[in-house]
Amino acid sequence: MTTNVYSTLHVSIEDGVARIVLDNPPVNVLDATMMRELRTALDALRGDSSVR
C-alpha cells in the first residue's frame, strides 16, 4: 500500500513494514510542513495494526 496524501513524504506499507521517504526538494529540508506531515504519518502508523 502506498499513500501520497502528503506533499513532502511518501508513505508505503509492505508486509507489515512501513517506509517513509522524505521528499522535499531540492535538499530535503526539515521545515514546518515536513515536521507536521511526519508527525501525522507517524501517529497514523502507530494506530495501524497491520504495521509491525
mmCIF file of the N, C-alpha and C atoms, coordinates in Angstrom:
data_MODEL
# 
_entry.id   MODEL 
# 
loop_
_atom_site.group_PDB 
_atom_site.id 
_atom_site.type_symbol 
_atom_site.label_atom_id 
_atom_site.label_alt_id 
_atom_site.label_comp_id 
_atom_site.label_asym_id 
_atom_site.label_entity_id 
_atom_site.label_seq_id 
_atom_site.pdbx_PDB_ins_code 
_atom_site.Cartn_x 
_atom_site.Cartn_y 
_atom_site.Cartn_z 
_atom_site.occupancy 
_atom_site.B_iso_or_equiv 
_atom_site.pdbx_formal_charge 
_atom_site.auth_seq_id 
_atom_site.auth_comp_id 
_atom_site.auth_asym_id 
_atom_site.auth_atom_id 
_atom_site.pdbx_PDB_model_num 
ATOM 1   N N  . MET A 1 1  ? 0.843  -1.176 0.000  1.00 0.00 ? 1  MET A N  1 
ATOM 2   C CA . MET A 1 1  ? 0.000  0.000  0.000  1.00 0.00 ? 1  MET A CA 1 
ATOM 3   C C  . MET A 1 1  ? 0.890  1.242  0.000  1.00 0.00 ? 1  MET A C  1 
ATOM 4   N N  . THR A 1 2  ? 0.593  2.192  -0.860 1.00 0.00 ? 2  THR A N  1 
ATOM 5   C CA . THR A 1 2  ? 1.325  3.454  -0.918 1.00 0.00 ? 2  THR A CA 1 
ATOM 6   C C  . THR A 1 2  ? 0.347  4.595  -0.755 1.00 0.00 ? 2  THR A C  1 
ATOM 7   N N  . THR A 1 3  ? 0.715  5.554  0.067  1.00 0.00 ? 3  THR A N  1 
ATOM 8   C CA . THR A 1 3  ? -0.139 6.715  0.307  1.00 0.00 ? 3  THR A CA 1 
ATOM 9   C C  . THR A 1 3  ? 0.596  7.971  -0.127 1.00 0.00 ? 3  THR A C  1 
ATOM 10  N N  . ASN A 1 4  ? -0.042 8.769  -0.966 1.00 0.00 ? 4  ASN A N  1 
ATOM 11  C CA . ASN A 1 4  ? 0.554  10.026 -1.410 1.00 0.00 ? 4  ASN A CA 1 
ATOM 12  C C  . ASN A 1 4  ? -0.327 11.199 -1.015 1.00 0.00 ? 4  ASN A C  1 
ATOM 13  N N  . VAL A 1 5  ? -0.760 11.233 0.227  1.00 0.00 ? 5  VAL A N  1 
ATOM 14  C CA . VAL A 1 5  ? -1.602 12.329 0.700  1.00 0.00 ? 5  VAL A CA 1 
ATOM 15  C C  . VAL A 1 5  ? -0.772 13.455 1.298  1.00 0.00 ? 5  VAL A C  1 
ATOM 16  N N  . TYR A 1 6  ? 0.550  13.266 1.328  1.00 0.00 ? 6  TYR A N  1 
ATOM 17  C CA . TYR A 1 6  ? 1.442  14.266 1.904  1.00 0.00 ? 6  TYR A CA 1 
ATOM 18  C C  . TYR A 1 6  ? 2.206  14.973 0.787  1.00 0.00 ? 6  TYR A C  1 
ATOM 19  N N  . SER A 1 7  ? 2.552  16.226 1.023  1.00 0.00 ? 7  SER A N  1 
ATOM 20  C CA . SER A 1 7  ? 3.291  16.967 -0.006 1.00 0.00 ? 7  SER A CA 1 
ATOM 21  C C  . SER A 1 7  ? 4.800  16.798 0.124  1.00 0.00 ? 7  SER A C  1 
ATOM 22  N N  . THR A 1 8  ? 5.293  16.348 1.288  1.00 0.00 ? 8  THR A N  1 
ATOM 23  C CA . THR A 1 8  ? 6.742  16.231 1.494  1.00 0.00 ? 8  THR A CA 1 
ATOM 24  C C  . THR A 1 8  ? 7.184  14.810 1.843  1.00 0.00 ? 8  THR A C  1 
ATOM 25  N N  . LEU A 1 9  ? 6.250  13.868 1.894  1.00 0.00 ? 9  LEU A N  1 
ATOM 26  C CA . LEU A 1 9  ? 6.556  12.491 2.269  1.00 0.00 ? 9  LEU A CA 1 
ATOM 27  C C  . LEU A 1 9  ? 5.891  11.516 1.310  1.00 0.00 ? 9  LEU A C  1 
ATOM 28  N N  . HIS A 1 10 ? 6.480  10.343 1.204  1.00 0.00 ? 10 HIS A N  1 
ATOM 29  C CA . HIS A 1 10 ? 5.834  9.212  0.530  1.00 0.00 ? 10 HIS A CA 1 
ATOM 30  C C  . HIS A 1 10 ? 5.797  8.082  1.557  1.00 0.00 ? 10 HIS A C  1 
ATOM 31  N N  . VAL A 1 11 ? 4.617  7.588  1.855  1.00 0.00 ? 11 VAL A N  1 
ATOM 32  C CA . VAL A 1 11 ? 4.445  6.544  2.858  1.00 0.00 ? 11 VAL A CA 1 
ATOM 33  C C  . VAL A 1 11 ? 3.967  5.282  2.173  1.00 0.00 ? 11 VAL A C  1 
ATOM 34  N N  . SER A 1 12 ? 4.639  4.163  2.479  1.00 0.00 ? 12 SER A N  1 
ATOM 35  C CA . SER A 1 12 ? 4.210  2.881  1.933  1.00 0.00 ? 12 SER A CA 1 
ATOM 36  C C  . SER A 1 12 ? 4.293  1.824  3.028  1.00 0.00 ? 12 SER A C  1 
ATOM 37  N N  . ILE A 1 13 ? 3.449  0.816  2.895  1.00 0.00 ? 13 ILE A N  1 
ATOM 38  C CA . ILE A 1 13 ? 3.451  -0.315 3.825  1.00 0.00 ? 13 ILE A CA 1 
ATOM 39  C C  . ILE A 1 13 ? 3.481  -1.584 2.994  1.00 0.00 ? 13 ILE A C  1 
ATOM 40  N N  . GLU A 1 14 ? 4.449  -2.432 3.289  1.00 0.00 ? 14 GLU A N  1 
ATOM 41  C CA . GLU A 1 14 ? 4.581  -3.697 2.571  1.00 0.00 ? 14 GLU A CA 1 
ATOM 42  C C  . GLU A 1 14 ? 4.989  -4.777 3.556  1.00 0.00 ? 14 GLU A C  1 
ATOM 43  N N  . ASP A 1 15 ? 4.228  -5.834 3.615  1.00 0.00 ? 15 ASP A N  1 
ATOM 44  C CA . ASP A 1 15 ? 4.498  -6.965 4.517  1.00 0.00 ? 15 ASP A CA 1 
ATOM 45  C C  . ASP A 1 15 ? 4.659  -6.529 5.966  1.00 0.00 ? 15 ASP A C  1 
ATOM 46  N N  . GLY A 1 16 ? 3.849  -5.575 6.397  1.00 0.00 ? 16 GLY A N  1 
ATOM 47  C CA . GLY A 1 16 ? 3.862  -5.136 7.780  1.00 0.00 ? 16 GLY A CA 1 
ATOM 48  C C  . GLY A 1 16 ? 4.939  -4.129 8.125  1.00 0.00 ? 16 GLY A C  1 
ATOM 49  N N  . VAL A 1 17 ? 5.722  -3.707 7.132  1.00 0.00 ? 17 VAL A N  1 
ATOM 50  C CA . VAL A 1 17 ? 6.802  -2.753 7.359  1.00 0.00 ? 17 VAL A CA 1 
ATOM 51  C C  . VAL A 1 17 ? 6.442  -1.431 6.691  1.00 0.00 ? 17 VAL A C  1 
ATOM 52  N N  . ALA A 1 18 ? 6.448  -0.372 7.476  1.00 0.00 ? 18 ALA A N  1 
ATOM 53  C CA . ALA A 1 18 ? 6.143  0.961  6.946  1.00 0.00 ? 18 ALA A CA 1 
ATOM 54  C C  . ALA A 1 18 ? 7.436  1.645  6.531  1.00 0.00 ? 18 ALA A C  1 
ATOM 55  N N  . ARG A 1 19 ? 7.366  2.329  5.400  1.00 0.00 ? 19 ARG A N  1 
ATOM 56  C CA . ARG A 1 19 ? 8.514  3.091  4.911  1.00 0.00 ? 19 ARG A CA 1 
ATOM 57  C C  . ARG A 1 19 ? 8.051  4.519  4.650  1.00 0.00 ? 19 ARG A C  1 
ATOM 58  N N  . ILE A 1 20 ? 8.790  5.480  5.201  1.00 0.00 ? 20 ILE A N  1 
ATOM 59  C CA . ILE A 1 20 ? 8.518  6.899  4.969  1.00 0.00 ? 20 ILE A CA 1 
ATOM 60  C C  . ILE A 1 20 ? 9.723  7.476  4.246  1.00 0.00 ? 20 ILE A C  1 
ATOM 61  N N  . VAL A 1 21 ? 9.475  7.998  3.052  1.00 0.00 ? 21 VAL A N  1 
ATOM 62  C CA . VAL A 1 21 ? 10.532 8.618  2.258  1.00 0.00 ? 21 VAL A CA 1 
ATOM 63  C C  . VAL A 1 21 ? 10.341 10.126 2.308  1.00 0.00 ? 21 VAL A C  1 
ATOM 64  N N  . LEU A 1 22 ? 11.395 10.830 2.710  1.00 0.00 ? 22 LEU A N  1 
ATOM 65  C CA . LEU A 1 22 ? 11.361 12.285 2.747  1.00 0.00 ? 22 LEU A CA 1 
ATOM 66  C C  . LEU A 1 22 ? 11.560 12.802 1.326  1.00 0.00 ? 22 LEU A C  1 
ATOM 67  N N  . ASP A 1 23 ? 10.667 13.673 0.880  1.00 0.00 ? 23 ASP A N  1 
ATOM 68  C CA . ASP A 1 23 ? 10.731 14.190 -0.489 1.00 0.00 ? 23 ASP A CA 1 
ATOM 69  C C  . ASP A 1 23 ? 10.378 15.669 -0.471 1.00 0.00 ? 23 ASP A C  1 
ATOM 70  N N  . ASN A 1 24 ? 11.374 16.486 -0.132 1.00 0.00 ? 24 ASN A N  1 
ATOM 71  C CA . ASN A 1 24 ? 11.185 17.927 -0.028 1.00 0.00 ? 24 ASN A CA 1 
ATOM 72  C C  . ASN A 1 24 ? 12.335 18.621 -0.776 1.00 0.00 ? 24 ASN A C  1 
ATOM 73  N N  . PRO A 1 25 ? 12.304 18.536 -2.123 1.00 0.00 ? 25 PRO A N  1 
ATOM 74  C CA . PRO A 1 25 ? 13.407 19.085 -2.918 1.00 0.00 ? 25 PRO A CA 1 
ATOM 75  C C  . PRO A 1 25 ? 13.552 20.588 -2.724 1.00 0.00 ? 25 PRO A C  1 
ATOM 76  N N  . PRO A 1 26 ? 14.704 21.124 -2.945 1.00 0.00 ? 26 PRO A N  1 
ATOM 77  C CA . PRO A 1 26 ? 15.856 20.458 -3.561 1.00 0.00 ? 26 PRO A CA 1 
ATOM 78  C C  . PRO A 1 26 ? 16.799 19.778 -2.568 1.00 0.00 ? 26 PRO A C  1 
ATOM 79  N N  . VAL A 1 27 ? 16.681 20.036 -1.271 1.00 0.00 ? 27 VAL A N  1 
ATOM 80  C CA . VAL A 1 27 ? 17.654 19.453 -0.329 1.00 0.00 ? 27 VAL A CA 1 
ATOM 81  C C  . VAL A 1 27 ? 17.010 18.736 0.856  1.00 0.00 ? 27 VAL A C  1 
ATOM 82  N N  . ASN A 1 28 ? 15.738 18.403 0.771  1.00 0.00 ? 28 ASN A N  1 
ATOM 83  C CA . ASN A 1 28 ? 15.029 17.697 1.849  1.00 0.00 ? 28 ASN A CA 1 
ATOM 84  C C  . ASN A 1 28 ? 15.121 18.404 3.199  1.00 0.00 ? 28 ASN A C  1 
ATOM 85  N N  . VAL A 1 29 ? 14.941 19.702 3.184  1.00 0.00 ? 29 VAL A N  1 
ATOM 86  C CA . VAL A 1 29 ? 14.985 20.497 4.405  1.00 0.00 ? 29 VAL A CA 1 
ATOM 87  C C  . VAL A 1 29 ? 13.816 20.119 5.309  1.00 0.00 ? 29 VAL A C  1 
ATOM 88  N N  . LEU A 1 30 ? 14.108 19.933 6.587  1.00 0.00 ? 30 LEU A N  1 
ATOM 89  C CA . LEU A 1 30 ? 13.082 19.605 7.573  1.00 0.00 ? 30 LEU A CA 1 
ATOM 90  C C  . LEU A 1 30 ? 12.406 20.905 8.005  1.00 0.00 ? 30 LEU A C  1 
ATOM 91  N N  . ASP A 1 31 ? 11.379 21.300 7.240  1.00 0.00 ? 31 ASP A N  1 
ATOM 92  C CA . ASP A 1 31 ? 10.668 22.542 7.529  1.00 0.00 ? 31 ASP A CA 1 
ATOM 93  C C  . ASP A 1 31 ? 9.394  22.244 8.311  1.00 0.00 ? 31 ASP A C  1 
ATOM 94  N N  . ALA A 1 32 ? 8.629  23.274 8.595  1.00 0.00 ? 32 ALA A N  1 
ATOM 95  C CA . ALA A 1 32 ? 7.418  23.113 9.407  1.00 0.00 ? 32 ALA A CA 1 
ATOM 96  C C  . ALA A 1 32 ? 6.414  22.173 8.753  1.00 0.00 ? 32 ALA A C  1 
ATOM 97  N N  . THR A 1 33 ? 6.273  22.243 7.442  1.00 0.00 ? 33 THR A N  1 
ATOM 98  C CA . THR A 1 33 ? 5.335  21.363 6.735  1.00 0.00 ? 33 THR A CA 1 
ATOM 99  C C  . THR A 1 33 ? 5.752  19.911 6.868  1.00 0.00 ? 33 THR A C  1 
ATOM 100 N N  . MET A 1 34 ? 7.043  19.627 6.640  1.00 0.00 ? 34 MET A N  1 
ATOM 101 C CA . MET A 1 34 ? 7.515  18.252 6.739  1.00 0.00 ? 34 MET A CA 1 
ATOM 102 C C  . MET A 1 34 ? 7.383  17.733 8.167  1.00 0.00 ? 34 MET A C  1 
ATOM 103 N N  . MET A 1 35 ? 7.700  18.540 9.157  1.00 0.00 ? 35 MET A N  1 
ATOM 104 C CA . MET A 1 35 ? 7.575  18.097 10.548 1.00 0.00 ? 35 MET A CA 1 
ATOM 105 C C  . MET A 1 35 ? 6.121  17.777 10.887 1.00 0.00 ? 35 MET A C  1 
ATOM 106 N N  . ARG A 1 36 ? 5.185  18.615 10.423 1.00 0.00 ? 36 ARG A N  1 
ATOM 107 C CA . ARG A 1 36 ? 3.768  18.372 10.674 1.00 0.00 ? 36 ARG A CA 1 
ATOM 108 C C  . ARG A 1 36 ? 3.309  17.085 9.984  1.00 0.00 ? 36 ARG A C  1 
ATOM 109 N N  . GLU A 1 37 ? 3.696  16.905 8.730  1.00 0.00 ? 37 GLU A N  1 
ATOM 110 C CA . GLU A 1 37 ? 3.300  15.708 7.989  1.00 0.00 ? 37 GLU A CA 1 
ATOM 111 C C  . GLU A 1 37 ? 3.941  14.455 8.571  1.00 0.00 ? 37 GLU A C  1 
ATOM 112 N N  . LEU A 1 38 ? 5.184  14.552 9.014  1.00 0.00 ? 38 LEU A N  1 
ATOM 113 C CA . LEU A 1 38 ? 5.851  13.406 9.622  1.00 0.00 ? 38 LEU A CA 1 
ATOM 114 C C  . LEU A 1 38 ? 5.158  13.001 10.914 1.00 0.00 ? 38 LEU A C  1 
ATOM 115 N N  . ARG A 1 39 ? 4.793  13.966 11.717 1.00 0.00 ? 39 ARG A N  1 
ATOM 116 C CA . ARG A 1 39 ? 4.062  13.679 12.964 1.00 0.00 ? 39 ARG A CA 1 
ATOM 117 C C  . ARG A 1 39 ? 2.712  13.016 12.662 1.00 0.00 ? 39 ARG A C  1 
ATOM 118 N N  . THR A 1 40 ? 2.004  13.543 11.663 1.00 0.00 ? 40 THR A N  1 
ATOM 119 C CA . THR A 1 40 ? 0.704  12.979 11.279 1.00 0.00 ? 40 THR A CA 1 
ATOM 120 C C  . THR A 1 40 ? 0.864  11.547 10.772 1.00 0.00 ? 40 THR A C  1 
ATOM 121 N N  . ALA A 1 41 ? 1.867  11.313 9.938  1.00 0.00 ? 41 ALA A N  1 
ATOM 122 C CA . ALA A 1 41 ? 2.101  9.975  9.392  1.00 0.00 ? 41 ALA A CA 1 
ATOM 123 C C  . ALA A 1 41 ? 2.466  8.988  10.495 1.00 0.00 ? 41 ALA A C  1 
ATOM 124 N N  . LEU A 1 42 ? 3.347  9.398  11.401 1.00 0.00 ? 42 LEU A N  1 
ATOM 125 C CA . LEU A 1 42 ? 3.748  8.508  12.490 1.00 0.00 ? 42 LEU A CA 1 
ATOM 126 C C  . LEU A 1 42 ? 2.584  8.209  13.431 1.00 0.00 ? 42 LEU A C  1 
ATOM 127 N N  . ASP A 1 43 ? 1.752  9.195  13.709 1.00 0.00 ? 43 ASP A N  1 
ATOM 128 C CA . ASP A 1 43 ? 0.567  8.960  14.545 1.00 0.00 ? 43 ASP A CA 1 
ATOM 129 C C  . ASP A 1 43 ? -0.366 7.964  13.865 1.00 0.00 ? 43 ASP A C  1 
ATOM 130 N N  . ALA A 1 44 ? -0.549 8.105  12.556 1.00 0.00 ? 44 ALA A N  1 
ATOM 131 C CA . ALA A 1 44 ? -1.427 7.183  11.819 1.00 0.00 ? 44 ALA A CA 1 
ATOM 132 C C  . ALA A 1 44 ? -0.847 5.778  11.812 1.00 0.00 ? 44 ALA A C  1 
ATOM 133 N N  . LEU A 1 45 ? 0.458  5.646  11.637 1.00 0.00 ? 45 LEU A N  1 
ATOM 134 C CA . LEU A 1 45 ? 1.086  4.328  11.604 1.00 0.00 ? 45 LEU A CA 1 
ATOM 135 C C  . LEU A 1 45 ? 1.075  3.671  12.981 1.00 0.00 ? 45 LEU A C  1 
ATOM 136 N N  . ARG A 1 46 ? 1.190  4.469  14.024 1.00 0.00 ? 46 ARG A N  1 
ATOM 137 C CA . ARG A 1 46 ? 1.140  3.912  15.384 1.00 0.00 ? 46 ARG A CA 1 
ATOM 138 C C  . ARG A 1 46 ? -0.184 3.213  15.647 1.00 0.00 ? 46 ARG A C  1 
ATOM 139 N N  . GLY A 1 47 ? -1.246 3.739  15.089 1.00 0.00 ? 47 GLY A N  1 
ATOM 140 C CA . GLY A 1 47 ? -2.572 3.151  15.290 1.00 0.00 ? 47 GLY A CA 1 
ATOM 141 C C  . GLY A 1 47 ? -2.945 2.086  14.269 1.00 0.00 ? 47 GLY A C  1 
ATOM 142 N N  . ASP A 1 48 ? -2.049 1.784  13.331 1.00 0.00 ? 48 ASP A N  1 
ATOM 143 C CA . ASP A 1 48 ? -2.333 0.808  12.268 1.00 0.00 ? 48 ASP A CA 1 
ATOM 144 C C  . ASP A 1 48 ? -1.872 -0.573 12.715 1.00 0.00 ? 48 ASP A C  1 
ATOM 145 N N  . SER A 1 49 ? -2.804 -1.464 12.960 1.00 0.00 ? 49 SER A N  1 
ATOM 146 C CA . SER A 1 49 ? -2.457 -2.800 13.455 1.00 0.00 ? 49 SER A CA 1 
ATOM 147 C C  . SER A 1 49 ? -1.772 -3.664 12.412 1.00 0.00 ? 49 SER A C  1 
ATOM 148 N N  . SER A 1 50 ? -1.783 -3.268 11.146 1.00 0.00 ? 50 SER A N  1 
ATOM 149 C CA . SER A 1 50 ? -1.129 -4.053 10.106 1.00 0.00 ? 50 SER A CA 1 
ATOM 150 C C  . SER A 1 50 ? 0.377  -3.760 10.041 1.00 0.00 ? 50 SER A C  1 
ATOM 151 N N  . VAL A 1 51 ? 0.832  -2.745 10.775 1.00 0.00 ? 51 VAL A N  1 
ATOM 152 C CA . VAL A 1 51 ? 2.266  -2.402 10.791 1.00 0.00 ? 51 VAL A CA 1 
ATOM 153 C C  . VAL A 1 51 ? 2.890  -3.024 12.037 1.00 0.00 ? 51 VAL A C  1 
ATOM 154 N N  . ARG A 1 52 ? 3.999  -3.732 11.816 1.00 0.00 ? 52 ARG A N  1 
ATOM 155 C CA . ARG A 1 52 ? 4.674  -4.394 12.944 1.00 0.00 ? 52 ARG A CA 1 
ATOM 156 C C  . ARG A 1 52 ? 5.540  -3.446 13.710 1.00 0.00 ? 52 ARG A C  1 
# 
